[in-house]
Amino acid sequence: MPVARRTDAVLFLIALVWGSSYLAAKTATGTLPVPTVLFARYAISALACVALVAFRRRGRPWTRAEVRAGSLLGVTQAAVLALETYGVAHTSAANAGLIISLTIVLTPLLDRTASGRRLPWTFFAAAGLCVLAVGLLTSSTGLHTLRLGDALVLAAAVVRAGHVAFVGRLTAHRPMDPLHLTTAQTVVGSALFLPLALVHVPALAHSSAATWSQLVYLALFCSVFAFVAQTWAVQRTSASRASLLLGTEPIWAVVVGISLGGERLTVPASLGAVLMIVGTYWGQAVERVHRTAVTQSVATQSI
């Protein structure tokens, strides 16, 4: 499989995992405080990452650049998860899904890893189509007046866009190990949420098997796998293209909601799913052509 298609497939899989994380996180925060859920998610992730680093056969020494980049990305990633989790806890899932999709539009504005040139207007039209699609996917409940939860999710969208662009800026054209970066991120996140979770550690220890299974899923799949895969993928594409592919996350959230949560897919939601797929592929094509043209232009000027 060509590298471009393999990268796209990984990004779609990340979107699927993150789409399923809403149901797991919503259920987990129903029995445990948000800081405790975040700490458990990061702590389990950190233990898994440290184990992977220690036992893999062809490990290489850590570099200062990996530690520095991983630590910085750990702070931004922790901010995204904190804002997003608190926001979802204080607003409807429909509002959260719609507002967080603004990341698709915000990331290209912050992404300067590919070139200093602006993306064509057609890219933003495709991104706008994706936002419209998310609006249709969540139109059954409508968008309410901005509340605390809405504001927190809006902040999460801004920070998330910055984080995706930051990953590209720190790792592009640098020999960094994605697992090292993820390990640093999870250790930093664990340290940040530990003080807030200490009071509720007994409640965490006595949680049910169902709660622990949700925490393990959030940690191993939605964090370890997703963080490593995202870093690997962004190193092989642009942050703008990655953001468009990750923007299919609401579709997977709807699929999981229907199959596991007993939700119904309305006619507007069905139309939104189609528009999301069209907008994503359109945006991919526009971004790919733009990036190729910029690369050829730079090559021509250097001759």
VENVENNOR-V846301 format. One record per backbone hydrogen bond with DSSP energy under -0.5 kcal/mol. NH is the residue of the N-H (numbers start at 1). CO is the residue of the C=O. Records with the same first field share a line. If there is no record, write none. Layout:
NH = CO ; CO
//
This chain:
6 = 2
7 = 3
8 = 4
9 = 5
10 = 6
11 = 7
12 = 8
13 = 9
14 = 10
15 = 11
16 = 12
17 = 13
18 = 14
19 = 15
20 = 16
21 = 17
22 = 18 ; 19
24 = 20
25 = 21
26 = 22
27 = 23
28 = 24
29 = 25
30 = 27
31 = 28
32 = 28
37 = 33
38 = 34
39 = 35
40 = 36
41 = 37
42 = 38
43 = 39
44 = 40
45 = 41
46 = 42
47 = 43
48 = 44
49 = 45
50 = 46
51 = 47
52 = 48
53 = 49
54 = 50
55 = 51
56 = 52
59 = 56
67 = 63
68 = 64
69 = 65
70 = 66
71 = 67
72 = 68
73 = 69
74 = 70
75 = 71
76 = 72
77 = 73
78 = 74
79 = 75
80 = 76
81 = 77
82 = 78
83 = 79
84 = 80
85 = 81
86 = 82
87 = 83
88 = 84
89 = 85
90 = 86 ; 87
91 = 88
96 = 92
97 = 93
98 = 94
99 = 95
100 = 96
101 = 97
102 = 99
103 = 100
104 = 101
105 = 102
106 = 102
107 = 103
108 = 104
109 = 105
110 = 106 ; 107
111 = 107
112 = 110
123 = 120
124 = 120
125 = 121
126 = 122
127 = 123
128 = 124
129 = 125
130 = 126
131 = 127
132 = 128
133 = 129
134 = 130
135 = 131
136 = 132
137 = 133
138 = 134
139 = 136
141 = 138
142 = 138
144 = 142
149 = 90
151 = 147
152 = 148
153 = 149
154 = 150
155 = 151
156 = 152
157 = 153
158 = 154
159 = 155
160 = 156
161 = 157
162 = 158
163 = 159
164 = 160
165 = 161
166 = 162
167 = 163
168 = 164
169 = 165
170 = 166
171 = 167
172 = 168
174 = 171
176 = 174
178 = 176
181 = 177
182 = 178
183 = 179
184 = 180
185 = 181
186 = 182
187 = 183
188 = 184
189 = 185
190 = 186
191 = 187
192 = 188
193 = 189
194 = 190
195 = 191
197 = 193 ; 194
198 = 194
200 = 197
201 = 198
204 = 200
205 = 201
206 = 202
207 = 204
212 = 208
213 = 209
214 = 210
215 = 211
216 = 212
217 = 213
218 = 214
219 = 215
220 = 216
221 = 217
222 = 217
224 = 219
225 = 220
226 = 221
227 = 223
228 = 224
229 = 225
230 = 226
231 = 227
232 = 228
233 = 229
234 = 230
235 = 231
236 = 233
237 = 234
242 = 238
243 = 239
244 = 240
245 = 241
246 = 242
247 = 243
248 = 245
249 = 246
250 = 247
251 = 248
252 = 248
253 = 249
254 = 250
255 = 251
256 = 252
257 = 253
258 = 254
259 = 255
260 = 256
261 = 256 ; 257
262 = 258
263 = 257
266 = 264
270 = 266
271 = 267
272 = 268
273 = 269
274 = 270
275 = 271
276 = 272
277 = 273
278 = 274
279 = 275
280 = 276
281 = 277
282 = 278
283 = 279
284 = 280
285 = 281
286 = 282
287 = 283
288 = 284
289 = 285
290 = 286
291 = 287
292 = 288
293 = 289
294 = 290
295 = 291
296 = 292
297 = 293
298 = 294
299 = 295
300 = 296
301 = 297
302 = 298
303 = 299 ; 300
//
